[in-house]
Amino acid sequence: MQHLKTQIVIAGAGPVGSVAAYYLASKGIDVILLESGADCALDLRASTFHPPTLEMLDQFGITERLIKQGLKAPVYHFRERKTGAVIDFDMTEIADQTRFPYRIQCEQYHLSRMLSDGVRDLPGTDVRFDHRVVGFNQDQTGVDVYAETPHEIVQIRADYLIGADGSNSIIRKWLDTDFDGFTYPEKFLCFTTTEPLEEKLPNLCHVNYVSDPQEWMVLLKVPSLWRVLVPAREDQPDAELLADEKKNDVFGRLLGNGEAVETAHRTIYRVHQRVAKKFMHDRVAIIGDAAHLNNPIGGFGMNSGIHDAFNLCDKFDRIYNSGADADQSLGIFERQRHTTTHDFIQAQTIRNMEYLAEGESGEHGRRKAEMQRVHDDPEARRGFLLRQSMIESLEQEKQVA
């Protein structure tokens, strides 16, 4: 068995774990980043970077690279599928609050690869792919982390362990913490296509949330593809959902000729709204999808995970480099991020989902009228933009001691 020693071990080299590793290494803290896969996963689920996230990543000199890699999306639409009516919101109205008054549409794996490659150039870091965390033991002075490789078990002694290992987190499962919430009854089906939807659907922007009682959808543009997300019945077999007949049906009703549309990917997701009871467990922290899950309407999932990473790593920087009290600092992380995730992220994503799925119901009519009122009122519209851009939640987080 190989024995290693470091200050902090991070499980998971997705965007959240890679951000944490880069942040800590840039502050002179020794890090070992473990990833079960052979490379950063080619994951297409998250593709939206919100203004506060771009502000954070700019500390690493990464934001300009993301902007060049992705698409700027200052405007997003809430659309009615049957009528084509649009309620539009323009983030340039909050340019006084951020240097980046837009979303960047760019697949998350680009960020993971940028950071996991860059962190290798920083002293005191070790990035290890094909290392799957299988267990850990913690005591008053540290954590023993055990990782499985294709050839052996590696034991790492560290001061702390960060679980950024996704929705099926082995770290969270070993902690045996409650993961309260619910799973949506329908599946989510995502197609990607190079079909130029903007040439076939009038007044389409890069980010479109389309409400409909039969089949709501999200239409998102990334540099090389359109992503089309639709709901699917829970009892419909996955094989049917991934078949050409389903693809032809979805795009036929959207564009008129589904058979002519070619897709690059077809993926099925189960979507959850869940928050772990605790994010900090003595010397073990969980962040990102390991700690909280929400539906994708609004693009908050990856962004809130990156915000977890920045908050937690700021506390570790204070502990290691400024002599801050560990229990006090990590307790603040727990309260700030748990409160923000539970009170804001969950509530906002649930509201966004309800708006799309309610279709022509009386409740949808009331919500639509309220959104139109918000759009037409400059002060209310500004508040909505600050909430949807995640600026407001981070400002409120600073008030949590």
N, C-alpha and C positions, 0 to 999 in steps of 0.2 A: 504493500500500500504506500502510495506517495503521500508525504506530509508537507503541507505548505503553511505559511503564516502571512497574514495581512491585517490591515485595520478594518476594512469593510468588504464583505462579499455581497455581490449583487447577483440575484438569480433572474435571468431574462434579459436578452439583448435586443428587445424591441425598442420602440421610440422612447418609452418611459425609462427602462433600465439603462439604455445608452445615454440618455440625458443625465441621469444620476451619476453614472460612471465618469462622464466627461466633466461634470461640475466638480465632483470630489477630487478628481485627479488634477484639475486646474488649480485647486486650492492646496495642493501638496499632500493630499491624503491618499495613502496607499489603498488600491482597489484591485480586486479580482472580479472580473465580469464573466459569468458563466452562462452559456446558452446551450440548450439541449440539441438544437439543430446544427447542421453543418455550415449554416450561413444565416444572416438576417432573413427572416421569412418574407417571401414575396406576398405580402398581405395587402389586399386592396380595400379593406373595409374602411379605414380612416383616410380621408384625403383633404380635410379642411384644417387650416391653421388660422386661429383667431388672432386679433391684434395683440392681446397681452402675451400670447405664446410667442409671437414674432418679436415682441419687445424682449422677452426673456432670452430667446435663442440668439438675439443680436449680441449678447454678451460674449458669445463664443465665435462671432464672426460668421455664423451659419445662415442668418436670415437672407442676406443678399444672394447666397447660393440657392436657397429655396425659391426666392423670387424668380431667379433666372431659370430654375428648373420647372416652375409651376406657372399658374395663371392667376392674375389679379382679379378678384371678384368683389368690387365695392358694392354691387347691387345684388339683392336677392328678392325673389318673388314668392308670394303665396298666391296660388292660382286655383281657379275653379275649372275642373276638367270639362264639364258639360258646356259652360258658357264661354270659357276662355277669359273670364274677368280676372284681372290681376291687381293685387295690392303690393306695391313695390316699396322697398326700403333701401336707402342709399347711405352707406356708412361714411361717406365723405362729410356728412353733417356733423360727425363727432371727431373731426380732424384736430380739434383743439384738445382732445383727450389722449391722442395717440399719434405716434409717428407713422403708424401703419393702419390707416383707416380703410381697411379692406381685408377680405379673407384671401389666403393663398390656397389655391386648389393644386395639391401635389400629393402623390401617393406616399404613405407614411414610411415605406421601406427606404425611400431615398434618404430621409433623416437618419434612420437607424444605421444605414451604411456609412453615411458621412461621419457620424459620431463614433461608431465602433472602430472605424479606420483611424480617425483622428486621435482617439484616446490612446492608441498604441504608441504614439509619438511622445506622450507625456511620461515623465519619470514615475516610477512606483506603480505602474499599471500592468495588468496581465489579462488579456482577453482570451478566453478559452471556449471554442465551439466544440460540439459533441461532448459536452459536460452537462449531464442532467442531474440536478439536485434530487437526492432520494431521501434525505433526512437530515436532522440536526439535533443537537443537544445544547442547551444554554445553561450557564451558571452565573454566579455573581460577577465574574470577571470577563466573560466572553462567550463565544458560540463556537462549537465544533460543527462544521458543515461537511456533509458527505455527498460527493458527486460521482456519478457513474459515467465512465467512458466506455468505448467499445472494448477496451482491454483491461481496465482495472477500476478500483475504487480509489478516489482521491479524498484525503481528509485535509480540511483547511481550518486552522484556528484563526478566529477573527474577533475583533471587539464587537462588531455588529453584523447582522444579516439583513439585507433588504430584499423582500420578495416582490419582484416586478414581473412575475412569471405568468401573467395572463389570467383569463377567466377560470381556467381549471387549475389554478395555483396549488401546487403541492405544499408550498409554504403555508398558505391559509388552511389547508386541510390538516396539516400536522398541528397547527395552533388550535384547531377545533373550535374556532370562533363562529358565532352565529352569523349567517349571511342572509339577513331578512329581506323580504320583498316578494316579487312575483315574476312569473314568466308569461309573456304575452301568448294568448291562445293560438294565434296564427304564426306561421313561419314567414320569414322574409326571404325573398328570392331576388338575387342581384344578377343582372346581365351587364356585360360591358360590350361596347360596339364602336367601331370607327364610323358608323353611319352618321352623316352630318345632320343631326337633328335640328340644329339651328337654321338650316336651309329649308326645313320642311314644316316646322312649327313656328307660327308667327310670334314675334316679340319674346323670344326665349333668351334668358340670360344664363350665366354659368351655374347658378344655384336656384333650383325651382322646387318648391313644395306644392304638390298638386292634390287638392282634396277631391274626393268622390265617394259616394256611398257604396259603389260596387267594387272599385279598384283604385284606391289612392296610389300615388306614386311620387318618388323623388327622382328628379333628373339633375345629375351633377356632371359638370364638364371638368376633366383633367386634361393635361396637355395632349395626350395621344388618343383619348377615348371619351365616350360618354358612359356614365354609370346610370343604369335604370333599376331602381329598387321598387318592388311591388310586394304586396302581401299575398300569401297563399294559404289555403285551408290546411289546418293541422293534420287532417286525416288523409290528405292526398299524398300518395307515395312519392318519395324523393325522385325515383326513376322517372315518374311522369312529369314532375316539375322540371327536370333537366332535359327532357326530350324536346325534339324539334317542334312537336305539335304545340306544346306550351309556349315556346318562344314565338312561333308563328302567330299564336292567338294574341299574346301581349302586344307584339309590334304591329300586328294587323289592325287592332283597334286603335293603336296610337298613330300609325302612319298610313294605314290602308293596304299595305302589301308586306305582311310579315315574313313570307317565304324568301323575299329578296334580301332580308337583313341578315348579315353574318355577325356572329358574336365571338368575342375572344375568350370570355370566361362566363360560366354559369355557376353560381354559388348559392347555397341555402344556409340561412342562419336561424338559430333560435335566439330570441331577443329577451333580455331580462331587465328588470329594475330591482337592483339589490345593493345593499350597503352592509359591509361587515360591521359588527358591533364595535370592534376596536381596530384601529390601524397600527397601534404601537403596543407591543407585547414584550415588555422589559427590553431585551437587546435585539428583538426581531421586529421589523416594520414591514407592512404590506402597503403597496401603492398601486395606482393605476387599476386595471381590470382585476387585479388580485384583490383589491379592496372595495371596488364599487363598479357596478354595471348599469348602463342605461340605454334606452333606444337611441338610434342614430339620428333622429330628427333634430337638426340644429348643429350637429357636428361637435358635441361637447365631450365625448368619451375620451379620445386621445388627448385632447387639450387639457381636460381636468387631471388626467394622469401626469402630464408634464408639469402641471402646476403643483401636484403632490411632490414630484421629484425636486423641484426648485425649493419648495418650502422646507422639505426634510433636509436637503443638503445644505441649505443655509444654516439650519440648526447644527448640523455636524461641523460646519466650518467654524461656527462660534464656539463649539465644544472643544475642538482640536486646536484651533489657532488663537482663540481669545480667552480660553479658560472658563467658558460659561458652564453653569451647572447643567449636567446632562439630564437629570430627571426633570428639571424645570423646563429646559429648552424643548425636550422631546414631548413633554406634556402640552406645551403650546402648539406644537405641530399637530398633535392628536386633536386638540380642541378646534383649531382653525380649520383643518382640512375635513374633519368629520362633519363639522357644522356646515361648511360650505357645500360639501357634497350632498348631505342629507336635505338641507333646507333650500338650496338653490338648484343644483344640477338636476336632482331627481324631480323636483316640482316643475321646473321649466320644460324638461324633456317630455314629461307626461302631458303637460298642456299642449305642447307642439304636436304630439301624436294624436291627441283627442281631436284637435282641430282638423287634421287630415282625414281621420277615420269616420267622423260623424256624418259626413256627406250632407244630405238634404234635411236632416232632422231639425226639429225646432231648436235644439241646443246648438247645433252648428250655425243656424241662422243668427242666434244671439251672439255667438262667438265672432262670427264674421262681421256683424254690425259693430261689435266692440273693437275689433281690429281696424275696421274702417275709421271709426272715431279716433282711435289712437293715431292712425296714419294722417288724419286731417288736422290733428292738434299738434303744433310744433313742439310744445313742451312734453306732451305724452309720447310723441314719436321719438324724441331724443331719449327719454327714459327707456323705451322699448329697445332702441338700438344699443344702449349701454348694457342692458340685460342680455340681449342676444349675442353681443360681442364678448361677454364674460368680463367686461371691465368693472361693472357694478359689483359682482360677487367678490372680486379680489379686493376692491376697496372696503367692502363690508368685512371681509376676512381680517383686515388689519385691526379692526376694532375688537376682535376676540383675543383676550389675553390668556 
